[in-house]
Amino acid sequence: MVGAVVGGYLVFVVFAFQTLIIDDKVDEKGPVFASDLVAESDDMPAEDVDMPAEEPAESVEPAIQTLIEGSFVDRDHPAEGIASVLTDGTAQRFLRFEEFATDNGPDLNVYLSSAPLGSDDNAFDDDFVDLGDLRGNIGSQNYEIPEDVDLDRYTTVVIWCVRFGVAFGAAELA
């Protein structure tokens, strides 16, 4: 009986709290769109970006544009960085994190929520779109936004801990 309690305690400590002291760093380059355009970022010099061959002078070359962006704010954990929605002029869009950092934790996901930034934590998972697992708690990263997601409705980016039902950080897209 004592062995089961000690074993259960060790499993809980290893899986629940080890992520709080270990950082998962990522450094993804700008997203690559289906049009073969690559988004530049401050941490990615222009000479590192493969751009399409030059077109004749009369055609307009597509470009990556920032539709909306916001700064992360602390919720139940510290969070910082910029969340931007990028497009190449088509229906394809990416959510990009720059200079991003938060605490690590178990089962963190990236949500687009309809709840305003100042809402209680329990409102963020009432009406949301799950963009997938957080790739790292530190660094630049990209998440493709499904074409049918209405960004006039889902205006808040939330780093959501599925296991404990809390928001680590959030950013209002404006």
N, C-alpha and C positions, 0 to 999 in steps of 0.2 A: 504494500500500500504506500509506504513512504517513497519507494523507488518510482512509483507511478506519479506521485505528486511532484517529486524533484524533476523527473523527466518532463512532465507537463510544463512546469515552471521554466525549464531550460528552453524548451521549444518556443514558448511564448516570448521569452526574452530575446532569443535569437531572431525570430521572425517578426516580432513587433517593434523592437527597439533598435536593432542593429542598423536599420536604414536611417535612423536619426543621426548617427555618427559617421556614416559612410556617404560620401558624395558621389553621384553619378554624373560625370561631366560629359557633355556632348558639344560638338562644334560643327554643325551642319552648314554647308554652303547654302546660298539662296536656292529656293525651289526651282525645279525645272518644269516648265509648262509644256503642254502637248504641242505648242507652237514652236518648241525648241528654244524659247527664250529662257534665260537664266536670270533670276533676280540678283542684283548686286546688293551688298550690304556694307556697312562701315568697316567690318572686319574682313572684307573680301575685296582686295584691290581690283580695279577694272581690268587690269592686264591678265588676271586669272580667270576672267569670264569668257567663255566661248560664245561669240555673237555670230548670228547668221551672216553669210556673205552679203556684201553691199548690193542693194537693188538699184535699178535705174532711177535717175533723179526725180522722175515724175511720180513714183510710188511713195507712199508713206510707210516707213518702217514701224512695225508695232513696237510698243515699249511696255515695260512693267510699270504699273501705277499702284500707289497706295490709296486704297479706297477709304479706309478708316483706321484709326489707331487709338491706343490708350496706354496709360502707364499702370503697371501692377501696384496694388496697395496691399498692405498686410491685412489678413483676416485672422485666422487662428494661429498662423505662423508668419514670420517675416517673408515678404516677397518684394522683388524689384525687377525692373526691366520694362521693355516696350513690347506690346502685342500689336501687330499690324496685319491688316487684310490686304493681300496683294492680288492683282489681276493683270492679265496680258491683253485685256480688251475682249476676251471671249467669256464664256460662262464659267470657266475654270478659275477657282480662287484658292489661295492658301492663307492660312494663319501662320505668321512668322513671329517667333520670339527672338528678341535681340537683348543682349546684356542681361539675360534672365538669371535669376537666382532665387531659390526658396529652400526651406529645409527639405530633406529627403523624408520619405515616409512610405508606409506600406500601401500598395494598391492605389497609386495616384493616377487620375485620369484628367484629360483636358475636356472641359464642357464649354459649350456655348449655351448660356441660360437666358431666359426671358426676364428673370428677376433683376431689378435694378441693383446697382453696385452696393447700396446701403442696406439691402435686405438682410433679414436673419438668415443664418446658414441653412435652415430647413427649407427655405424658399428656392434655393439654387437648384435643387434636384426635383422640383415639381414639374417644370416644363423646360427641357434641355435637349441638346444634341451632343452625344458623346463622340468626340473626335479621336478617341483612343487613349492608350496608355501614355503617360508623360514619359518622354524618352530619356530625360535626365533632369535633375533638379538644378543644374547649372549649365548655362550655355545657350547658343543659338540653335533653334530647331524649327521644323516646318510640319504643318498638319494640313492636309487637303480638306477643304470644306465641300461637302456634297452640293451639287448644283441646285437642288431643291430647297436649300436652307435659306430662309428669309432673314437677312441681316438687319432689317428694320424691326424684326421681332426679337431676335436673339442678339442682344446688344452687350452682353457681359461675358467675358472669358473668365472661367473659374478653374483653378487647380483644385480638384475635388478628391478627397480621400474616401474611396468607396467603403473601405472596411469600417471606418469610424464615423462616417457621415458628416465630415467637416470640410470647410473651405480653407485651404492653405493660403491662397492669395487670389485676387481677382483684379480685372481691368475692365473699365467701361470703354467700349468702342464708340468713338464719336468722330 
